[in-house]
Amino acid sequence: MEMQKHLLYLTKIAVSEIPSAKIRGVAAEWKEGINTASISFFFDGEVSEDELEDASVACTEIIAHIPNGLLEENFIRCDYPNPLPKNNFWAYKPNF
């Protein structure tokens, strides 16, 4: 199984269940050499503790499907209209 594709698939499902409208994008990159899923949430505006917790729970659900996988969570504020960073591993990125 190709881990990058699997990670993107799992992340798309998990993100679809988060109720926050502040999520601008979610990137998920599998770091092969260190068996780590790096999941980055990009938010627009001030982020509440509940929204951070929802994102963290999603990350936990994702990594639970990857035996012996490690997790790196990143929660980044990137207010619109600032562009999201260039990334080849977008699991979620709405078209604005």
C-alpha positions as CSV (number, residue, x, y, z in Angstrom):
1,M,0.0,0.0,0.0
2,E,1.3,3.4,-0.9
3,M,1.3,5.3,2.4
4,Q,1.0,8.8,1.0
5,K,-2.2,8.0,-0.8
6,H,-3.6,6.1,2.2
7,L,-2.8,9.1,4.5
8,L,-4.6,11.5,2.1
9,Y,-7.6,9.2,1.9
10,L,-7.8,8.9,5.7
11,T,-7.4,12.7,6.2
12,K,-10.1,13.6,3.7
13,I,-12.6,11.4,5.6
14,A,-11.6,12.7,9.0
15,V,-11.7,16.4,7.9
16,S,-15.1,16.0,6.4
17,E,-16.5,15.3,9.9
18,I,-15.1,18.5,11.5
19,P,-17.8,21.2,11.8
20,S,-15.5,24.2,11.7
21,A,-15.9,26.7,8.8
22,K,-12.6,28.3,9.7
23,I,-10.5,25.5,8.1
24,R,-8.9,26.9,4.9
25,G,-6.9,23.8,4.1
26,V,-5.5,20.6,5.5
27,A,-2.2,19.1,4.2
28,A,-1.1,15.5,5.0
29,E,2.4,14.3,4.2
30,W,3.8,10.9,4.9
31,K,7.5,11.1,6.0
32,E,8.7,7.6,4.9
33,G,12.1,7.6,6.6
34,I,10.7,8.4,10.0
35,N,7.2,6.7,9.7
36,T,5.5,9.9,10.5
37,A,2.2,11.5,9.3
38,S,2.6,15.2,9.3
39,I,-0.9,16.8,9.3
40,S,-1.2,20.6,9.0
41,F,-4.5,22.5,9.6
42,F,-4.6,26.0,8.2
43,F,-7.3,28.2,9.9
44,D,-8.8,31.6,9.0
45,G,-9.2,33.8,12.0
46,E,-9.0,33.2,15.7
47,V,-9.3,29.5,16.6
48,S,-11.1,28.3,19.6
49,E,-10.0,25.5,22.0
50,D,-12.9,23.4,20.7
51,E,-11.8,23.8,17.1
52,L,-8.3,22.8,18.0
53,E,-9.5,19.8,19.9
54,D,-11.7,18.7,16.9
55,A,-8.7,18.9,14.6
56,S,-6.5,17.0,17.1
57,V,-9.2,14.3,17.5
58,A,-9.2,14.0,13.7
59,C,-5.5,13.5,13.7
60,T,-5.7,10.8,16.4
61,E,-8.4,9.0,14.3
62,I,-6.1,9.1,11.3
63,I,-3.0,7.8,12.9
64,A,-5.0,5.0,14.6
65,H,-5.2,3.4,11.1
66,I,-1.5,3.4,10.6
67,P,0.3,0.7,12.6
68,N,3.6,1.9,14.1
69,G,3.0,5.3,12.6
70,L,4.0,8.5,14.5
71,L,2.0,11.8,14.3
72,E,3.1,15.4,13.9
73,E,0.2,17.9,14.2
74,N,0.5,21.5,13.0
75,F,-2.2,24.1,13.6
76,I,-1.5,27.3,11.6
77,R,-3.4,30.5,11.4
78,C,-3.4,31.8,7.8
79,D,-6.0,34.5,7.4
80,Y,-7.7,35.0,4.1
81,P,-6.7,36.6,1.7
82,N,-3.2,35.5,2.5
83,P,-2.4,32.6,0.2
84,L,-2.0,29.1,1.6
85,P,1.5,27.8,1.2
86,K,2.4,25.7,-1.9
87,N,2.0,22.1,-1.0
88,N,1.6,18.9,-3.1
89,F,-0.2,17.0,-0.3
90,W,-3.5,18.8,0.1
91,A,-6.2,16.6,1.6
92,Y,-8.6,19.5,1.8
93,K,-8.5,22.8,0.1
94,P,-11.7,24.5,-1.0
95,N,-11.8,26.6,-4.1
96,F,-12.1,30.3,-3.2
